[in-house]
Amino acid sequence: MDTRELAADVNQTLRDAILLLRRVSADADISTPRLAVLGSLAENSRRMSELAHEHGVRLPTMTAQVNRLERDGLVERGRGDDDARVVTVAITERGREALRAGRAVRIDYLAERLSTLTASERRAIAAALPALARLSKGA
């Protein structure tokens, strides 16, 4: 299989996986895009512009998303240490709880789905994870 064919297959498979996880989370208290933003903040606070870039959206779109998260007490805004014009966003404890709950729903669902695969299929997925991680870190 050539690189373009592989790229097309990876694109389709990742798309299908993302849509599957969105469907699983459809009835959750927090939407998939909001959960993704909280996940970006799990390790440390970030500049609003960094969040927008990471999520592939324009700054006004991210601002609207952060406004909703802030309204619900899941994040809080701050200012940059070196430049007061810089807006930072940090996850709150309530946001961490929402992130844990949202991830748990997805992980439980995936664990159930993975349990239906053969041991060989699960090993193949596990073997592919490092390469997929490298692929996603290249962006």
Phi, psi and omega in degrees: 000132180279170186298321180292320178295316178299317179300318179296319179293318178297316179303311182295317182293317178295320177301312181298320180294318179296316179297322177299312180294326176295319179296319180298324183270001187302324182264006182288164179293337183231135183289162179302313179298321179292321177297321179296319179295316178299320178299325178292336183261000186301324184270323181195165178291158183222156172290146178303319181296325178294318179298315180300314180298313182300322183268000176068036178233165177282158182304317178299325178294316179293322178300317178297319178297314180294324177302316180293318178296319179294317178304324182271004177076020183267338176221165173222147179271155174216188178239152178295147180296319184266341186215111183294345178284340182282127178263126176249161179228134179231147177282143176265173177298321177298322177295321178297320178296317178296320178296314178301316181295316180296318178292323181299319179300313181293316181296317178300317180296313180296321178299319178297315179295318180296327181294342179276349179274162175286161178301322179296319178294320178295320177296321180296318178296314179300321180292330181280340185302316179299320179293319177296322178296316178297319179300315183285335179282345181284349184280000000 
